[in-house]
Amino acid sequence: MTTTPTTRIHPLMAVAAVSLTLVSLVGAASIAGLLPSSHATPDSATPVIANSAPQTSAPLAAQPAQETRQPVLEHRTVVHHVTPQVRHVNSNGDSVQAPVAQAPAPAPAPVAQNSPLGMGIGAVVGGLIGNQVGGGKGKTAATIAGVVGGAYVGNEIAKKN
């Protein structure tokens, strides 16, 4: 009577595979624009103090209330628009300056929105293609990768159309 040894995946390899899959899915969702973005403003963030005194190991409550801190420096780009002046001469011979009318600035291009229909069609096609690859658990992994990749590609194609 011969027994065949059962092979099992090492738990650390399983954790590594799950974490890699999770990071890949989050990355794909971020690229596809499915994750919400932060709407923080510089005013709501904690101010950063440049060249502050080095921290000591004493607790914060024991430190003196007034420390010599450098002010926070903010660099802003300032654009000055200069309106060209045109000189007109009246019938009296007087010179009058009048501003030149400028054309309005063009409107920015609309931002492409995510397409659930394109993502769905791409996911189905990608899953069908991924299911044709490999065997066993590799086939399952290829199907999942095909679904994620197909959803991304389908979304990108739908955005461009």
KANORBEL-V468264 format. One record per helix or strand of 3 or more residues. SS is the DSSP state (~ for helix, > for strand). FROM is the first residue (numbers start at 1). LEN is the number of residues. If there is no record, write none. Layout:
SS & FROM & LEN
SS & FROM & LEN
//
This chain:
~ & 11 & 22
~ & 60 & 3
> & 85 & 5
> & 95 & 5
~ & 116 & 16
~ & 137 & 24
//
